[in-house]
Amino acid sequence: MVSTARKPGYRIADESMLDDVSRDLINQIEQADAPSYTELSPAELRAGHEAFFGPLSLKENDLVSVDMMEIARPDKSTMRIWIYRPKEVSDDTILPVLVYCHGGGMMVGSLELYDTILQRLCVKSGVAIASVDYRLAPEFTFPAAHEDCYLAVRWIAENAATLNLNADRIAVGGDSGGGVLAASTSRHLPECYHLSGSSY
């Protein structure tokens, strides 16, 4: 039987609703011969995050068309944006777009890790998705990630016609830390950037 002894302050959430498989997985992770995340450098933490979650990604990775683009920040550095479109939709079809900010506490996560998830979301929703490779902490402190997501939405809106996207139907979303970025971006766009008739 796997021991469920807990480290002080660790696993304080109510686990009564977990099934046996989920609880066993958590126990295995807890007892794995691995350093605490607090002992890792940011680069090591990101590599471990990708190595753990990468194999859990959905297997289908050719469901949509993907344009891998780069946009310029005000300081002339560049940021990657991957734009997904359903394959069954012609390239000249004007689509609504979801600008997506990946999760990871604004410290880990990547376009690559979220690729198959967003491909599936694109297929199921029928809308275009723009995945944002925002800058991560701690190398880039607040408000770098917020500025990147804000910039991505502005860039999408300004270039919507060229990209065959509908500037009047732009949504911003994300999960976990990316959800915070999406909320922040949505909150500030109407007052800072006036797009007549647009909704976020």
Secondary structure, 3 states (H helix, E strand, C coil): CCCCCCCCCCCCCCCCCCCHHHHHHHHHHHHCCCCCHHHCCHHHHHHHHHHHHHHHCCCCCCCEEEEEEEEECCCCCEEEEEEEEECCCCCCCCEEEEEEECCCCCCCCCCCCCHHHHHHHHHHHCCEEEEECCCCCCCCCCCHHHHHHHHHHHHHHHCHHHHCEEEEEEEEEECCHHHHHHHHHHHHHHHHCCCCCCCC
